[in-house]
């Protein structure tokens, strides 16, 4: 269990908030903050770095400036706007949440984290972040950044399976350290510290405002904390078809019955078309990582006449103009642009 900072809590709160006031990054959701901006930013920042989310946030606010506008949009529009951010369930849940909130009169909106857990896509972290920032509710956030800070502060060398496992142990300490006068700023300060100073690798300890309170720094073991089990990765190869003919580019629309990425488009896999990889070298090969998988994507050129007479359901031909309007899974749009140049 992490050691309590019994005699250092007040000092930690004051030092952290003073540092945040002087060093907080100028982020668009912090300018003229609102519940809507906070919700959108929290959804976008789940498993996505700030630098990646920034251009999407600006475009999103322009397309959907409030909950009502987002609620009125179609799912296809929302997925198209989200394209490239990945984990598309976030976009769908944000869309559903907007539709629910649009039906609730402003005075009746819940302001506590427990109630927000009932909204689509809102877990403990998002609920605490949204309610503390938007409503000043005293709820502490715990994510990978916060786990790392608390593990180093307490020099906790206990082995954990993952950040989620560690977060359960740190809940009490996170609540005890929370600045209850400024909970939203405190939570953002913790995120800021973890993102800019208390880094996973090569932490900037000499720039850390709470260095003097950090037992991990004092013992010279900060960089190796928290002690999380290493993630094992599984390699996978996906063979895909590139068919560009008079009718357009052959695409697969992921069916509505799929658990993930339904309604999005991708380049088809060979197996579903009854095709085998060509003997020639693949036209294009790209690698990417999704959760615990390390995937090699290989693209093989085929002519339309090599396809089966009857295409499976959910396959379509799309002109270059139509391709620009369709929502795509992951980097498939970029791959299509690359393949067009090679064709």
KAFEN-V310088 format. One record per backbone hydrogen bond with DSSP energy under -1.0 kcal/mol. CO is the residue of the C=O (numbers start at 0). NH is the residue of the N-H. E is the energy in kcal/mol with one decimal. If there is no record, write none. Layout:
# KAFEN-V310088
co->(CO CO)
nh->(NH NH)
e->(E E)
This chain:
# KAFEN-V310088
co->(4 7 8 9 10 11 12 13 14 15 16 17 18 19 24 26 33 34 35 36 37 38 39 40 44 48 49 52 53 54 55 56 57 58 59 65 66 67 73 74 75 76 77 78 81 86 87 88 89 90 91 92 93 94 95 96 97 100 104 105 111 114 115 118 122 123 124 125 126 127 128 129 130 130 136 142 143 144 145 146 147 148 149 150 151 152 159 161 162 163 165 169 170 171 172 181 182 183 184 185 186 187 188 189 190 191 192 192 196 196 202 203 204 207 209 210 213 214 215 216 221 225 226 233 235 237 238 239 241 242 244 247 248 250 251 253 254 260 263 264 265 267 269 269 270 283 285 287 289 291 292 293 294 295 296 297 298 298 299 302 303 313 315 317 318 319 321 321 326 328 330 331 332 333 334 335 336 337 338)
nh->(7 11 12 13 14 15 16 17 18 19 20 21 22 23 26 29 37 38 39 40 41 42 43 44 47 52 53 56 57 58 59 60 61 62 63 69 70 71 77 78 79 80 81 82 84 89 91 92 93 94 95 96 97 98 99 100 101 103 107 108 115 117 118 121 126 127 128 129 130 131 132 133 134 136 138 146 147 148 149 150 151 152 153 155 215 214 228 165 166 167 169 173 174 175 176 185 186 187 188 189 190 191 192 193 194 195 196 197 198 203 204 206 207 210 212 213 217 218 220 219 224 227 159 293 295 297 269 299 301 249 247 244 317 315 265 262 257 263 253 328 251 240 272 274 273 298 296 294 292 233 289 235 287 237 285 239 282 283 241 305 306 252 250 248 322 323 324 325 264 331 334 335 336 337 338 339 340 341 342)
e->(-1.9 -2.5 -2.5 -2.4 -2.5 -2.6 -2.4 -2.0 -2.0 -2.4 -2.4 -1.3 -1.8 -2.3 -1.4 -2.0 -2.2 -2.6 -2.7 -2.5 -2.3 -2.2 -2.5 -2.3 -1.1 -2.0 -2.0 -2.7 -2.0 -2.0 -2.7 -2.5 -1.5 -2.2 -3.7 -2.1 -2.8 -1.6 -2.1 -2.7 -2.2 -2.1 -1.6 -1.0 -2.5 -2.1 -2.0 -2.7 -2.5 -2.2 -2.5 -2.9 -2.3 -1.8 -1.9 -3.0 -2.5 -1.7 -2.0 -1.4 -1.6 -1.6 -1.7 -1.7 -2.7 -2.2 -2.6 -3.0 -2.3 -2.1 -2.2 -2.8 -1.6 -2.2 -2.2 -2.7 -2.1 -2.1 -2.6 -2.5 -1.8 -2.7 -1.9 -2.3 -2.7 -2.2 -2.1 -2.1 -2.8 -1.2 -1.5 -2.8 -2.3 -2.1 -2.0 -2.5 -2.6 -2.2 -2.4 -2.2 -2.1 -2.7 -2.8 -2.2 -2.1 -2.0 -2.2 -3.1 -2.3 -2.6 -1.8 -1.7 -1.3 -1.3 -1.5 -1.4 -2.0 -1.8 -2.5 -1.1 -1.9 -1.5 -2.9 -2.6 -2.9 -2.8 -2.2 -2.7 -2.2 -2.3 -1.7 -2.6 -2.0 -2.2 -2.0 -3.1 -1.6 -1.8 -3.0 -2.8 -3.0 -2.7 -1.4 -2.1 -1.3 -2.8 -3.8 -3.0 -2.9 -2.7 -2.0 -2.1 -2.3 -2.9 -2.7 -3.5 -1.8 -1.2 -3.2 -2.1 -1.6 -3.5 -2.9 -2.9 -2.6 -1.3 -1.2 -1.2 -1.6 -2.1 -2.3 -2.4 -2.0 -2.1 -2.8 -2.4 -1.2 -1.1 -1.5)
